[in-house]
């Protein structure tokens, strides 16, 4: 890792694929709750379409949490993947790449 701020270059391809899917789901959520679609199970389901196994995806999710880019909140038995302010740079960068498919730009909620 370089410096204090993580950039897209600090992530490997698997991490970019999974984080790109998470950003897609955040961008498709409602304005009131951008996290309505970003459940752990949905991220796993869509990341498998990128050729990743569930084990790889779970390992990447753990790494993204360790990097402090995301955190998970358990609500009604579902784990929702949420944005951390430390991810601001990577989110901006990844939205300019093929790793993020959504045409709707994700605007992080204010903390």
FENDA-V102733 format. One record per residue. N is the residue number from 1. RES is the residue in one letter. SS is DSSP state (~ for helix, > for strand, _ for the rest). PHI is phi in radians with two decimals (NA if undefined). D_CENTER is the distance of its C-alpha to the mean C-alpha in Angstrom with 2 decimals. Layout:
# FENDA-V102733
n->N res->RES ss->SS phi->PHI d_center->D_CENTER
n->N res->RES ss->SS phi->PHI d_center->D_CENTER
This chain:
# FENDA-V102733
n->1 res->X ss->_ phi->NA d_center->18.31
n->2 res->X ss->_ phi->-1.83 d_center->20.11
n->3 res->X ss->_ phi->1.01 d_center->21.10
n->4 res->X ss->_ phi->-1.57 d_center->19.22
n->5 res->X ss->_ phi->-1.71 d_center->16.51
n->6 res->X ss->_ phi->-1.32 d_center->13.91
n->7 res->X ss->_ phi->-2.15 d_center->13.73
n->8 res->X ss->~ phi->-0.98 d_center->12.31
n->9 res->X ss->~ phi->-1.16 d_center->15.48
n->10 res->X ss->~ phi->-1.37 d_center->14.64
n->11 res->X ss->_ phi->-1.70 d_center->11.99
n->12 res->X ss->_ phi->-1.47 d_center->13.60
n->13 res->X ss->~ phi->-1.03 d_center->13.26
n->14 res->X ss->~ phi->-1.06 d_center->11.66
n->15 res->X ss->~ phi->-1.13 d_center->8.87
n->16 res->X ss->~ phi->-1.14 d_center->8.54
n->17 res->X ss->~ phi->-1.09 d_center->8.85
n->18 res->X ss->~ phi->-1.19 d_center->6.29
n->19 res->X ss->~ phi->-1.15 d_center->3.47
n->20 res->X ss->~ phi->-1.06 d_center->5.79
n->21 res->X ss->~ phi->-1.13 d_center->6.07
n->22 res->X ss->~ phi->-1.10 d_center->3.23
n->23 res->X ss->~ phi->-1.07 d_center->4.78
n->24 res->X ss->~ phi->-0.95 d_center->7.81
n->25 res->X ss->~ phi->-1.19 d_center->8.01
n->26 res->X ss->~ phi->-1.08 d_center->7.83
n->27 res->X ss->~ phi->-1.22 d_center->10.39
n->28 res->X ss->~ phi->-1.61 d_center->12.45
n->29 res->X ss->_ phi->-1.24 d_center->12.88
n->30 res->X ss->_ phi->-1.32 d_center->16.16
n->31 res->X ss->_ phi->-1.11 d_center->17.14
n->32 res->X ss->_ phi->-1.22 d_center->18.35
n->33 res->X ss->_ phi->-2.51 d_center->15.28
n->34 res->X ss->_ phi->-1.17 d_center->12.01
n->35 res->X ss->_ phi->-1.73 d_center->10.60
n->36 res->X ss->_ phi->-1.00 d_center->13.36
n->37 res->X ss->_ phi->-1.76 d_center->11.55
n->38 res->X ss->_ phi->-1.59 d_center->8.28
n->39 res->X ss->> phi->-1.49 d_center->10.38
n->40 res->X ss->~ phi->-0.99 d_center->10.06
n->41 res->X ss->~ phi->-1.14 d_center->12.81
n->42 res->X ss->~ phi->-1.20 d_center->11.44
n->43 res->X ss->~ phi->-1.09 d_center->8.32
n->44 res->X ss->~ phi->-1.09 d_center->11.17
n->45 res->X ss->~ phi->-1.01 d_center->13.47
n->46 res->X ss->~ phi->-1.31 d_center->11.75
n->47 res->X ss->~ phi->-1.20 d_center->10.63
n->48 res->X ss->~ phi->-1.09 d_center->14.33
n->49 res->X ss->_ phi->-1.16 d_center->15.37
n->50 res->X ss->_ phi->-1.56 d_center->14.24
n->51 res->X ss->_ phi->1.51 d_center->16.81
n->52 res->X ss->_ phi->-1.68 d_center->14.92
n->53 res->X ss->_ phi->-1.50 d_center->16.59
n->54 res->X ss->~ phi->-1.03 d_center->15.39
n->55 res->X ss->~ phi->-1.08 d_center->16.46
n->56 res->X ss->~ phi->-1.09 d_center->14.42
n->57 res->X ss->~ phi->-1.10 d_center->11.17
n->58 res->X ss->~ phi->-1.11 d_center->12.21
n->59 res->X ss->~ phi->-1.12 d_center->13.20
n->60 res->X ss->~ phi->-1.14 d_center->9.96
n->61 res->X ss->~ phi->-1.01 d_center->8.23
n->62 res->X ss->~ phi->-1.10 d_center->11.36
n->63 res->X ss->~ phi->-1.10 d_center->11.19
n->64 res->X ss->~ phi->-1.09 d_center->7.90
n->65 res->X ss->~ phi->-1.20 d_center->9.82
n->66 res->X ss->~ phi->-1.07 d_center->12.90
n->67 res->X ss->_ phi->-1.30 d_center->11.77
n->68 res->X ss->_ phi->1.17 d_center->11.25
n->69 res->X ss->_ phi->-1.52 d_center->7.87
n->70 res->X ss->> phi->-2.40 d_center->6.86
n->71 res->X ss->> phi->-2.51 d_center->9.65
n->72 res->X ss->> phi->-2.03 d_center->10.81
n->73 res->X ss->> phi->-2.07 d_center->13.74
n->74 res->X ss->> phi->-1.56 d_center->16.21
n->75 res->X ss->> phi->-2.37 d_center->18.03
n->76 res->X ss->_ phi->0.88 d_center->20.79
n->77 res->X ss->_ phi->1.39 d_center->19.76
n->78 res->X ss->> phi->-1.98 d_center->16.17
n->79 res->X ss->> phi->-1.65 d_center->13.17
n->80 res->X ss->> phi->-1.72 d_center->10.76
n->81 res->X ss->> phi->-1.59 d_center->7.30
n->82 res->X ss->> phi->-2.11 d_center->7.85
n->83 res->X ss->> phi->-1.32 d_center->7.50
n->84 res->X ss->_ phi->-1.95 d_center->9.92
n->85 res->X ss->~ phi->-1.03 d_center->12.34
n->86 res->X ss->~ phi->-1.10 d_center->12.22
n->87 res->X ss->~ phi->-1.56 d_center->9.08
n->88 res->X ss->~ phi->-0.93 d_center->11.30
n->89 res->X ss->~ phi->-1.17 d_center->12.68
n->90 res->X ss->~ phi->-1.14 d_center->9.84
n->91 res->X ss->~ phi->-1.05 d_center->8.24
n->92 res->X ss->~ phi->-1.02 d_center->11.91
n->93 res->X ss->~ phi->-1.17 d_center->12.58
n->94 res->X ss->~ phi->-1.16 d_center->9.97
n->95 res->X ss->_ phi->-1.17 d_center->11.05
n->96 res->X ss->_ phi->-1.68 d_center->14.44
n->97 res->X ss->_ phi->-2.00 d_center->13.82
n->98 res->X ss->_ phi->-1.31 d_center->14.13
n->99 res->X ss->_ phi->-1.26 d_center->10.62
n->100 res->X ss->_ phi->-1.89 d_center->9.71
n->101 res->X ss->_ phi->-1.61 d_center->12.35
n->102 res->X ss->_ phi->-1.15 d_center->12.54
n->103 res->X ss->_ phi->-1.42 d_center->15.57
n->104 res->X ss->_ phi->-1.47 d_center->14.73
n->105 res->X ss->_ phi->-1.32 d_center->13.33
n->106 res->X ss->_ phi->-1.47 d_center->10.83
n->107 res->X ss->_ phi->-1.87 d_center->12.99
n->108 res->X ss->_ phi->-1.02 d_center->11.72
n->109 res->X ss->_ phi->-1.20 d_center->14.17
n->110 res->X ss->_ phi->-1.32 d_center->16.86
n->111 res->X ss->_ phi->-1.73 d_center->17.10
